[in-house]
Amino acid sequence: MTDAVFDLVVRGGLLVLPQETLEADIGVRDGLIAAIGPGLGRGRREISAEGRLVLPGGIDSHCHMDQQPWEGKATADDFDSGTLSAMCGGTTTVVPFAMQMRGQSLSAIVADYHGRAGPKAHIDYGFHLIVGDPSAEVLRDEIPALIAAGCTSIKIYLTYDGLKLDDYEVLNVLDLARSQGAMVMVHAENDACIRWLTERFVAARKTQLRYHVHAHPDIGDREATFRAISLSELIETPILVSHVAAGGAVEEIRRAKARGLPIYAETCPQYLFLSAEDIDTDDLSGSKCVCTPPPRDKSNQPAIWQGILDGTIEVFSSDHSPWNYVDKIAGGPDTPFHRIPNGIPGIETRLALLFSAGVNGGRLSLQKFADLTSGAPARLFGLSPRKGTISVGADADLAIWDPDRTVTIRNDILHHATDHTPYEGQTVRGWPVMTISRGELVWNDGEILSKAGRGRFIARERPFPPRQDLSKVLSS
């Protein structure tokens, strides 16, 4: 079309913009949104979105794929199947984890992760840095260089052998993040509680699945969340509490925010749509819902919803950590709870579950939904303004939704490499039918149009201004 004004025009959809919904067209040029408005000029390609919603492509800022083996087992999804599954669920950017354990070079882990992702990713991606060994050399030589290269977020663990940091090490990481302007994510569970309870349950031969939940008590979440907030407050460093599962942890975060502290939080579908009851099965099928922190009793779910609604929780991500069922139960029909790998798949179903219960359930506005799943993660992890909103100059990352399509979730309609979904049989209303990544239609209502390797590494900005002074801490 020689007289085309745009490379692509998305016509007539109801656009979900940060402050309003607007029936209009989107004009795309060179992979960027070039114009928004009614009656735009022609495009070389045109897509009708009439009767449908046009949302910013989802950003899943907490997912695991092609990660180094954990206790001899590897996650089911690599960057091909993992990003394909995300794309088919309306997500256009993912930020998985490059995981360093004790004794490893973090730089080498990141280099390996680039090699794994580059030839396989269908959509754009970045890396979080999991710091399991904050040695003086890693803190001085490796992490600053990796942050400068666009890996501007760090995750730390308060539990798990090989990953957990003590409070002194946490303070060192927070100090470095403060000086570099990086975000620190915290897995906040009390390790001593988990170890102590697990040892006693096993000694008492209480090894059924239900004891996984009991060995990861919500009081441990609350204590670890309070401790992480306290260390953050001491050294004046923002943190994000990952995968908030317990109402008590929500309360601690809410109190910290009320004091004006820069504390952020995320939660995940498993804490709204699964429960401890799903884990407590007579056979091992409940292991499909085993993750950490675990889903709590159904009575806990309103506290998580309230945290979302009142802004205590800003981010909704999947914590996609896919294990095949055969690996979950490798120890046979009597596999004890503490030998079952932690983690569940959810990268493709994340958005539809929240849209159905949140938007169509009358809890969330379209703007709130878009911010939880795209806008807020873009701001907090250095992807904004390139990603996260429908705005002129941003990447043309879009998800076109049929807000009334009813879908019963089954594993055989999903695109991950995992042999199950914990949401099998759940029915949702509202489904992403097209995904556009940097102006390219990559998913068209059942048709995969992308190729492995088209995704790009996104070097993210520092989400906070670097601060060298510790005047408050050292002024006494």
C-alpha positions, 0 to 999 in steps of 0.5 A: 500500500504505497500511500500508507501512513502507518506500518500498522493500524489497530482500528476501533477498539476500546483503548485502556489508557492510564486515565480513561478508556477511549474508542480510537485507533492506534497507528504504529510506525517502526515498532512504536506507537506513533498516533492515537485517535479516531479516523487515523490514516491507512496502514500497510496492515490493519487489524479490526478491534471493534467490539474488543478491548485493547490493553497494554501488553502484559509484563510478567515481572516474576517468572522462572524459565530455563533456570539452572537445575535445582536439586538435580531437576530442571524447570519444564520451560525453556525460553522458547516454550516459556515466552511462547506461553506468555505471549499466547496469554497476552504478555509481551515482556517477561523478566525471569531470574538469573540465579546465583548460588553459593560459590558461583560467579553472577556474571557467568550466570548472566552470560549463560542466561543471555545465551539461553534466551537470545536464540529462543525468546518470542517476546522481549525480556530482561533479567533479575539478578538472584544474589545467593553469594554476596561476597566482597568481589561480587558486590564490588566487581560484578553487580555494579557492572550488571546493573549498568548493563541493564539488569537493574533489579536484585532478588534475595532470599531469606530461606532456601539452602544455597540461596538464603542470606543472613541479615548482615548480608541483606544489609550489604545488598541493600547498601549496594542497591541504594548506591546503584539505584536498583530495586531489591525483591525479597522472598520473605519467609522465616527459614528457621521456622520452616526448618524447625517445623519440617524436622518435627513433622518428618520425625513424627512421620507427618509427611502428607501434603497438608504438612507443606502448608503447616511447615511454611506458617503464615506467621513466618511470612509475617515475621520475615516481611517485618524483618525485611521492612526493618532492614530496608528502613534502617538503610533507607532502601526501597524493596519489593516483597515478592509473592505475598501470600499471607494476610499478616504480611499484607498488614505489615506492608500496609503499616510500612506504607502508612509510615511513608516507607518505600515498600512495594509488594506483589502477589500471584494468582495462586494466592487468589485462586488456589488454597491450602485445600487444593494441596490437601489431597489423599493422593499426590495430585495436590502436589500440582499446587505446591509452591512457596509461600504456599496458598493459604486457607480460603479464608485468607483470600479476602485479605489478598484481594483487599491488599490489591484494592487498597494499593498495598499490593501494586504488582500481579505476576505469575511466579511461573515456576514449572515442574512436570508432575513426574518430577513433583512425585519422583519419590513415588506415591509416598513422596514426603511433602519436603521432597516435592519441588516448589513451584507451579506454572501460570504464565499463560493463565495469569491475566485471564484469571485476574481479568475474570475475577477482577474486572468481570467480577466487579472488583477492578477497573480496567485501569487498575487491571492494566496497572497491576499487570503492566504499568506498575511493573514497568515503573518499578523495574525500569521499563517505563516509559518504553513499556507498560502503557498505551502512549505515543512513543512507547513500544507497540506492545498490545493485547486485544481482548474479547471481554466476554469470551468464556474459556474453561482452562485445560492444560491441552489449550495452553502452550507451556511445556508443563504436563499440567496446570493447577487451574485445570477446569476453572472457567474464566470470562475474558480472554486475550485473542491477539498479541502484538509485540513491537508492532508485530502480530504474533498471536492471532486467536489460536494462530502462532505467528512469531518465531523463536529468537525474535524477542529482544533483551531490554536493558532496563533503566535504574528505577531509583536515583542512586544515593551514596550518602547514609546521613540518616543512618550515620548521623547519631 
